[in-house]
Structure formats: structure tokens, C-alpha cells
Amino acid sequence: MAREGKRGREHTELAARASTMTNSTGPIQIRPEQAIAEAARLGQKIARGAELFAKLRDDAVTIATTPKDEVWRQDKVTLHHYRPLAEIKIATPVLIVYGLIGRYTMADLQEDRSLVRNLLNLGVDLYVIDWGNPSRADRWLTLDDYIDGYLAESVRVICERHGIDKIALLGICEGGVFTTCYAALHPESVKALVLTITPIDVHGDTVENRLGHGFINLWIRSLDPQDIDRLIEAYGNLPGEFMGSVFSMLTPMRTLMKYNLDMLEVMDDEKKFLNFLRMEKWIADRPHHPGEAAKQWLKDLYRDNKLINNTFVINGRQVDLHNLTMPVLNVFAQDDHIIPPATSRALGAKVGSNDYSELPLPGGHVGVFVGGKSQALLGSGIAKWLTERS
């Protein structure tokens, strides 16, 4: 939103400049001296940016730098415990669960844009799962393995480390689906459930029917199940590069313009340029999605919408959302074109908990985590909610 305001001011300035190049009755009259000055300023900007770019090294754009320790590992999956940055004020430890389509590092992009650091500074005892880099060798892993296997084991390890029976789960996007399923199957192990930008009713975009929102839902619903099978058979997984191109095509003009305009705007400002590069680094680091798990994700959840209808099955057990009897906080982005709000808010009518809350935040799918406004709202909102239920 701040970026849009800045662009609006820049457009106004450009319009003002343009008005000086015209007269009220004739065509545009370009003043040579003004055009030369503008070209000179642009040349200087590019020169400063090139000089800055030449000096940058990989460690300058490192992401997910909050200190943490590995406490458990199985196959390619690791569980990390963040080192505290403040006195622990919320007794129940919280486990962050991201999905397989992206990386948890988005929640810890940089020091001043980090949900992880915000929560740690507010006294949360925090863990995170890293799913690693699935390869073709992991083709036969299913969502059952991730939810009732790796996630379940992570919860067990945390409970054992702290001598407790329940922890709090914080699911993000596809990871929110994982935590929802786990909590519905094992409510006795979950003290509180926080979901952020989570697709629960993936046909919910048809309720809002907002222009430009829910395209990925529409695209997956249009796929023939046999085509999904062929894609997985060809690659053994759902390639990260493929999904990266899909997300880019959701906003094609934005994708085309960011390197021609956005980068040009900030390339002579070191702080802003590094912000831009860190975000691009996260976007480019898109792991492969294991084949059989991808089939369940695309067919059972997105095409057939089984989660909201209580017909999704994990290890032979029905995932019944009414079994979500613990306190639930549902966080969604008001301008999320990937997970429209209605797809998340549908959960409220399905849970069995008497303690269900929603936290709507300004911004889009990623902006709600890294945007300037969200830094003052997301972490503090989650921490306050957890404190009241600790």
C-alpha cells in the first residue's frame, strides 16, 4: 500500500512535468534542455546502481538469519528451535508450519520484516519445520506422511522437550492446511491453532468473485485429473520452477514491470535495493512438491474441495473440522489474490470451538508478512491472542 502511494506521487510529479512540455492549444512540445536533464539524472541513477550492485556479495542478501538450533531430523525434514530474543512470556511453545510450495524463510525475510523476530521479541517460544528439498526420490511421499508423520513427530518432540501435552500451531498457507488437518485428527495435542492465509474452502473465490482474485483456484479446477497425473509421472514431482511460473502469470504485467521499473526505482538506494533482492531470493527459492502429495493437494483439496466438506482422509481417518475444539485464530489478507478472504473465512462455520476469532489485515498474500503496515499488526496480534489463552 505504501508503495502504491509512492507511485501515485511519482505519477503526479510526472504529470506535472509533462504539463510543462505542452501548451493549451497544440501538441506536446518537448523542451530539449529538460529532456537532456532527465536523461542525465537517469544515467546517474543507473551508474550509482551499477556501482552498488558490483560491490554486493551473497552474504549481503542472506535471508532467515534469526539464530536457531536444529533439535530433530528425519529424512530431509528438520525441526529448529529459535533462540529467545526476550524473556519468554507465553508458556506454550509455538510451532510454525509452512507449506511445501514455498519456504518458511518468508516469515523471517530480514530483521525489520520478520514475523519470527517480532514474535520472539514479544516473548514467544518458537519452533519451525523446514521440509528440506524434496527430489524425485521423494515422489511417493503423501500428505499423510507430512501431516501424520513428520508434523506429528515434531509435535511429539516439542512436547517431550518441554514436558507438556499440548503445543500451539501456527500454519501458513499450505502449512495452514497441514496444521488444520493435524489439529482435527489430534485435538488432544493442540492447545491453540493460528492459521494465516490458509485455503480451507478453495471454491470460496466463487462467493466473492472479485476481479483478478482466485485465478489459481480456477486454473486447478479446470485441469483434468489425468493431466495432473501425467504432469507428476513426467517429473516425479510438481516442479518448483513450474509453480513459480504459474504464480508469475497470475500478475503478468506486475512480473514484467518489476525489473524494468521497480528495480530501477531503488537500485541507487542500498537499503531498498537489498530489500528488493531479498524478496527476489525468496521467490526464486521454490522447492519441488513431492508427487503423490501434489496429487492430493491438486485433486483432493483444490479440485474436489474435500477439506471444507469433511471428506478429506489422512491415513484412513476423516478430517472433520468440527473436531477443532481448541481456540482458533484465523488471519487473512484483505487483498489476497491467491487465497481470497472467503476461502479462509469459511472455516468459522465449520469449527467445533466456541473460541474462534478472525484477524483481517491489509495487504496481499505475501505483503501481509513483509509489508510495512503488517509489521505492527501481525506479530503483535498473534502474540496478544496467544497471551490471552496461555
N, C-alpha and C positions, 0 to 999 in steps of 0.2 A: 504493500500500500504506500509506503514511504517512497519507494522507487517510482511508483506511478505519479505521486505528487511532484517529485523532482522532474520527471519527464514533462509533466504539464507545464511547469515553469519554463523549462527549456524550449518547449514548443511556443510558448508565449513570446519568449525572447526572440526566437527565430522569426516569428510573425512580425514582430516589431522591426526587426532588421529588414525583412522583406518589404515592409511598407515604405522604408526609406529609399528603396530601389524603384519605386513606382511613382507615377503621377496619377491624378484622379481621372484623367480622360484617355490616357494612352496605354500602350503595352508596358510590360516590365522594362525598366531602364536599369541596367546593371552598372554600378559605378566601378570602374576599373580599380581604383585605389582601395575600395572596400573589399572587393573580391581578392585582391592580392594580399590584403591584411588577413583575411580569413584563411587563405591557403597557407600563409606563413605561420599562423597560430596552430593550424592542424599539423603542419610539418614539425613544429617544435614539440607538440604533444607526442607525436609518433616517435620522434627522436628520443625524448625522455623515456618513453615507454620501452623502446628497444634497448636503451642503456640499462634500465631497471631489470628487464627480462634477462639480459645477458648475465647479470650478477646473481640471479636467483639460483638456488640449489634445492635438491629434493627435500632436504630437512626443513626448508622454509615453508613448505606446504604440507607438512605432516598433519594428519587428522587423527582424532581419537587418542589424544595424548594424556588424558586423565589417568593417573597411576592406578594400576590394578594388578592382582596376582591370580595366576591360574590355580584353582583348587580341585579341579576334577577334569578328566579327559576320557572320552570313549570314542573310538574310531576317529573321525575328523572333527568331532564336536568337543568344544572346551567350555568350561564354566569358570568365569572370573569373578573375583570379589574386589570391588573398588576400595581403595584405601580411604579412610574418612578424611574429610577436609574440615570438619567441625565436630563438636560434641554430638553424639548420637542422641536424638530426641524422640525418635519414633522406634519403639522397641521391635516391632515386627519387621524383619528384613523383607526387601522388595526385590523381585527378580524381573529384569527387563527381558522381554522376548520379542525379537524382531522376526520378520519372515524370511523365506528362502529367496525371494525375488530381489531383495536388496541387502544392504548391510546395516547392522546396528550402529555403525560409526556415524550415521546421520544424527543420532541422538547425542553425539559428542564431537561435533564438527570442528569447533575451535573454542578457545577458552571463554570468549564472550558470547558464544552461540552454542551453548551446551546444556541440554536438559539434564544430562548426567551431573555436571558440576553444580547446576542450580539445586538439584535435589540433595546432593552431598552437602552443600553449604547450608541447607535447611535442616540438616541432621538426620537424613535418611540413610539407613544401612543398605547398601545397594550391590546387587549382583547383575551379571549379564551373561547370556548364552551367545557364543559365537559358533555358527553352524559350519564354519570352515569353507572349503572349496570342493563341493561335490563334483565328481567326474563321471565318465561313462561307467566306471566300475560301481558306482552307486545307483545305477539305473533302476534296480529293483526295490530301493527303499520307498516306503509308503508313508503317508501321513500318520498311519498307525504307529510306525517306527518313531517318527519325530514326536508325536504327542504322548503316546502311551509308553514310549521307550526313553528317548533322550530327555525330554522335558520332565517326565515322571522321575527319572533318576536324579536330575538336577534338583528338583524339589526335595527329594529324599536326602540328598547330600546336605543341602542347606539346613533342613530340619535337624539332621544329625549334628551338624557343626554347632548349632545354637541350642540344642536340647529342647526343641519345641515340636509341636504337632502341625502347625499351620504357618504359612507364609503369605505375603501379598504378591500378586502377579500384576505386571504392567505390560500389556500386549500392544504392539504397534503394527498396524496394517495387517498383513497376513499373519503375523505373530499374534495379533489380537484374536484371530480365529483359532489359533493353536491354544491360547490360554482359555478362551471361551469353552472349547471342547474339553480341555483338561478339567476345568472347574466344574463343568456339568457332569463329568464322569467321576470326579474325585472331590466333591464339595467338602468332605471332611478335612482336606489338606489345604484349603484356601480360606484365609481369613478375610481377604478383601480382593476385589478384582477391578483393575483400572484398564479400560480399553481406550485406545486412541486411533482415530481414523480407520476404524475397523469395518470391513464389509460383512454385515450379518444377513441382510436381505438384499442380495445382489440384483434383484429385479426392482428394487426400490426406486431406481432412477426413473422408471416409467411413471411413478407417482408425481415427482416434481417436474419431469420433462423440461428441464432447463437447457436452453441452447448451449451447446458446447460441453455439457456435463454428461458423464456416464458412457462415453464413446467406447471405452474398453469393455464395459458390460455388454453393450450392443454388439460389438465385434465378436466376442466369445460366444454369445448366444446364437450368432449367425453361422458358427462353424459346425460342420458335420462331424459327429463323433469319430467317424472313420478317418477324417482328415487329421484330427488330433492324434489318433493312434499312429498314423503314417509319419507325422512330424516326430513323435517320440521314437518310433522304430528307426528312423533315418539317423538321428543324432544320439539316441540312448538317453537323452535328457531334453529339457527345454533350455536351449542356449541362452546365456545371459545377453549375448550380443543381439539376439533376435528380440528379446523383450525390451532391450534398450532402444532398438529402432521403433518398436511399437509405441513406447512412451513418447519418443521424439515426434512421431507422426500425429500424436494427439493434438499437439500445438505446432504445426509445421512452420508457420510464419515466425513464431517466437524462436523456434530452433534455428531457423535461417538467420535471424537478425542478431542473435546474442553475440556471435563472433564478429559481426560487421559493425554493430552499434554499441552493445553493452560493454564489450571488452575495450573498444576504442574510448569509451567514456571514462574508464577507470585506469587505463594502463599506465598513466603517469602518476598515479596515487598509490604508493606501495601498500598501504593497509587495505584499500578497496580492491586492488589487483589481487592480493593474496586471498582475500575473501572469495573472489570470483574463481580463482584457481582451486581452492579447497573444495568448493561446491562441484566444480567440474571433475575433480579427482574422485569424489564420492559417486557421482553419476556414472563415471566410466568403470568403476569397480563393481560390476554386476555379475554375481556368480551364476553358475548353471543351476537349474532346478531339477533334482532327481526325477527320472522319467515317470515312474509309477505314481509318485507323489504329485507330479504335474498333471497326470491324467485325472486324479481325484479332484485336484484343485479346479481344473478347467471344466470337467464334465459334471462331477457330483455337486460341486458348490456353485460354480458360475452358471453353467447351462441349466442344471436341474434344480438349483436353489434349495438344496436339501437341508441346509443348516436352519433356516428360519422355519421350515416346515417340520422340524424334529424327525427327519427321516435319514439324516446322515449317520453312518455307522462306523465306529472305530473298534477294531478287534472284536467284532461281533456284538458290540453294545451300542444301543441307540443313544445319540447325543440329544438329550431332552433339555431344552433351555429352561424349563420350569424348575430344573434341579439347581439352578443358580440362586441359591438361597442366601448367599453371603452378600454383604454390601457391594454395590456395583456403581462405579463412576464411568460414564460414557462420554468421552471427549471427541468432538468432531470439528472439522474446519468448515466454516460457513460458505466458503467459496471453493470447495474441493471439487475439481472437475473429474478426478479419478475415482474417489469414493464420495459421491454426493451425500449430503447430510441424511437424507431419507433412508439410505442403505444402512446407516449406523443406528439411527434413532428407532428403527423398527424393533430393536431389542427390548425396549422398555415395556412393550405389551406382552412380552413372552417370558420374562424372568419370574422366578418364584419368590424373589426377595421383596421385603417391604421397605428396603432401603436402596432405592435406585435414584441416581442423580445424573444430570447431564451438564456438561460444560462446553457451551458453544464458543468458539474462538474465531477471531478474524483471520483471514488468510486462506491459503490453499493447502494442498496435500503436504508439501514439504515446508512451505513457509510457516506453517503453524509450529514447526520445531526450530527453524533457524531465523525467522523474521524478527525484526526489532521489537515489535509490539508483543509478540508471544513470549519473549524472554521474561517479561514482567508478569505474565499471566499463567503460563502452562505449569512450570515447576512449582510456583507458589500455590496455585490452585490444587494441584495433586497433593502436595505436602500438607496443606491445610485440611483437605478431606481425609487424608490418612491419619493425621493427628487426632481429629475428632472421633476416630474409630479405633484408636490404638488402646 
